[in-house]
Amino acid sequence: MKFSTKLWVLVSVVLTLAAVAIKWYFLPMTEKYAELTIQNQMKGEMQSFEKILGLIAYTADQDKAFVKRAWGLIAEDKSIPYEFRRSDFLHAQYGFKKDRAVQNDFEKKVMASGNAEFQSDKNFITYAYPLKAQKVCQGCHFDKTGKVIELGKPLGLVVHKVPVTAITESPAAYFSLNLFWENFGLVMLCIALAILPVWLWILKPIRRVAAQSEEILRRADERGESDTIGDFDDNRPKKVVDELDAIRRLVDYAKRR
């Protein structure tokens, strides 16, 4: 196999491995990084939302009607991307409402554990956040026996859903992919710059020498001077034959490059 062929095969293998790495490692890792970025953003927004709800309850000063009206308006506002879920405690206190009940096993799990969790499927990234009872909550929430809700016990959930398309549309994903393609382009440019001198200063001159050597041999053949070493006679000095054989070896070497 020619040296130039080996060189092109090596470049092809490197680029193929790079493409495989992009497909099976870099792109999934970039999407994972973008998803984690979105999740951190959702966490921060949810914590801020919880503080707003707590501020409403604190400002109401145990005015249950005010709190209920304020929370109802928030739940009905379609521009606010949060859904409320009631705990069994609130269902028992205010009556069961189907649209405020937990919707699936994931939400039941978060309600039971009291720990916020994420769940991702092919359509949405879902964040379920338990609203735990604080001291201000004990002024309004108590069971039929008059016992107030325990501190830290989930009163309900706030559920936030984000479409998975937000992953590819996020600035983090765009920045990462854009940065990667720029770097990948630089790698390809470096490979090209490394190959170019080899081609210009080594392979191309060798081929020129080979072409000129073949021309010398052709002319020697026309003059009958290109016999092999074993066929020369007194009229053909051994030095001439050796030089012709050296030229042939040079041509063969060049052809392998």
N, C-alpha and C positions, 0 to 999 in steps of 0.2 A: 504494500500500500504506500502511495506517495506521501511524503511529509506534509504537503499542502492538504491532501485529503484527510490525513490524521488530525491536522490542525482544525479543519472545518468540522470534523466529527466531534472533536473535543469542545469546540464552541457550541455546537448543537446540543451536546449532552448537558453542558452547563446551563444553557438557556432553558432546556427542557426541565431540568431539576429545579430551576428558579420558578418556572411556571407551575410545577407541581407544588412547590412550597407556598406559592401565592394562593393557589386554589384550596389547599387542604390545611394550611396553617395560618398564613397572614390574614386572609380575608375573614375566616371565622374568629380569629383573635381580635381583629378590628371591630367586628360586629359585637363581640363580647365586651370590649372596652366601651363602645358606644352605649350598649345596654346598661352597663354599670354606671356610666355617667348619668344616664336618664334616671336610673334608680336612685342615685344620690340626690338628684334634683327633686325627685318625687318625695324623698324623705324630708328634705328641708322644707318644701312647700307644705307638707302635711303637718310638720311640727309648728309651723307658723299658723296654719289654719286652726290647730288645736288651741293655740294661745288666744286666737280671736274668739273662739267659742267660750273659752274660760273667762275672757274679759266680758263677754256678753252676760254670762251667768253672774259674775261678780258685780257688774254694774246694776243688774236687775234687783239685787238685794232681796233675794227670796221671793220675787214677784214671778210666780210660776206662769201666769198668763203671758207676761212679757217675754219670758224665755221661750215658751212654747211657740208664740207667734213669730219671734225672731228666727228660731231654728226652722220653723215651717217655711218661712219665706226663703231662707237659704236653700232648703231642700228642693223647693219648687223652681228656683232660678236655674234655668237651663244653661246659663253662661258660666255657672260655677260647676266644674267637672267632678263633683263629689256626690256619692250616694250614701245615705244613712241606713244603718241596720240597727234594729232594736234588740236588746238582750231579753231573755225571758223575764228578767226583773221588770223591765219597762213595759213589756206586754202585760204582765200581771197588774201593774200599777195603772196603766192608761188604756188597756184593751189591745187586742191583737189587731195588727194591720199587716195585711199580706204583702204590700209593697215595701214594708220596712222590715220584713222578716229576712233572716239569712237565706241566701239563694242556693248554696251548694255546700259540699263537704269541705271545701277549702275555707270558706267563711266560718263554718261551724268549728273547724279546727282552730282558727285564729281566735274566735270568741271564747273557746274553752281554755286555750293556753294563755291568753292575754298577751301574746307576743306578736308584733307586727311581722308580716311575711309578704314575699313576692311570689307571684305565680305567672309563668309565661306560657302562652300557647301560640298557635299559628296566626291568631288575630290580635291579641292584646297582651300587654304587660299589666298585670293587676296587682295593686298594692292594697292590702287590707290592714287597717290601723285601728287597734282597739282604743276606745275612749274610756279611760279608767276614772273611777270616781275620785274626786278631790274633795277637800274639806268644804268648799263652797257648794258642792253637789248635795251634801247631806242635809241641807236646809229644805230641799224639795223632794228628794227621792227616799221613800221608805215603803216597807211592805204593808200588808193588811193588818199586821199586828202592831204597826207603828215603829218597827225597828228600822233605823236608817241603814242605807247601803254601806257596806264595808269600804273603807278606803282602799283604793287600788283595784277594786273589782270592776270588770268591764261593764259599762252601762250600754254600750253599743259599739258599732264599728263605723268607720268612714272608709268607703271603698273608692279608689281612684283607678281608672282604666286609661291606658295610653295605647293607641294603635302601634303595632310592631313596625309599621312604616316609618315611625319616628326614629328608629334606629338608623336607617340609611339616610334619613333627612337631617339628622342631627349635625351640628357644626363639628362635633368631635370626630364623627365618622368621616365627614367630608375632609377635614384637615388631615386625618391619618392617611386616608387613601391618596389624597393629593400629594402629601409629603412622600408617601411610598413610591408613587409613579415617578416623581421627580428623581428620587434616589435610584430607582431601577433604571431610569433613562441614563443617569450618570454612570452606572455600572456598565451598561451596554456601550456607552461612549468610550469608557476606559478600555474595554475589551477591543473595540475597534481601533483605538489609538495604539494599543499594544501589538495588534496584528499588522497594522499598516507598515511600521518600520521593517518588520520581518519580511513582508511582501516586497517592499521597495528596495531594501538594501541587501537582502539575502536571496530570496527565491527568484525575483525578477532578474538580477544579474547572473545568477546561475543558469537560468534558462537562456539568457542571451549568449553566455559562453557556450552552452550546449548547442545552440543554433549555429554559432560561428564554427564550432568544432565539427559539427556534421557537414558544414559546407567544406571545410578542409578535407575531411574524409572523402566527400563526394568527388572533389577535384583530384585527390590522390587515386581514387578508383579509376577515374577517367585516364590518368597517366600510367595506371598499372603499378602503383607504388604501395598498395595497401595489403600486400600479402601477409599472412601470419608469420610468426617467428620461425616456424619450422620450414617454411618454403623459401626463405630468402637465399640468394646466391651471392657470388662475389661482387656482382654489379649493384647489389642492394645492401648497403652497410647495415649492420645490426643496429646501430644507433637510430637510423631512420625508422626501422621496423618497431623498435622500442617506443619511439615517440608516437608513432601511429597507434600502437596498442594503448599507450597512456591516454591518448585523446579519446579512444573508444571507451576506456574505463571512466573517463570524465563525463562523456555523454551518457553512459549508463547511470552514473551517479546522479547526474542532473535530472534524468528522466524519472528517477525515483523521488524527486523532491516536488 
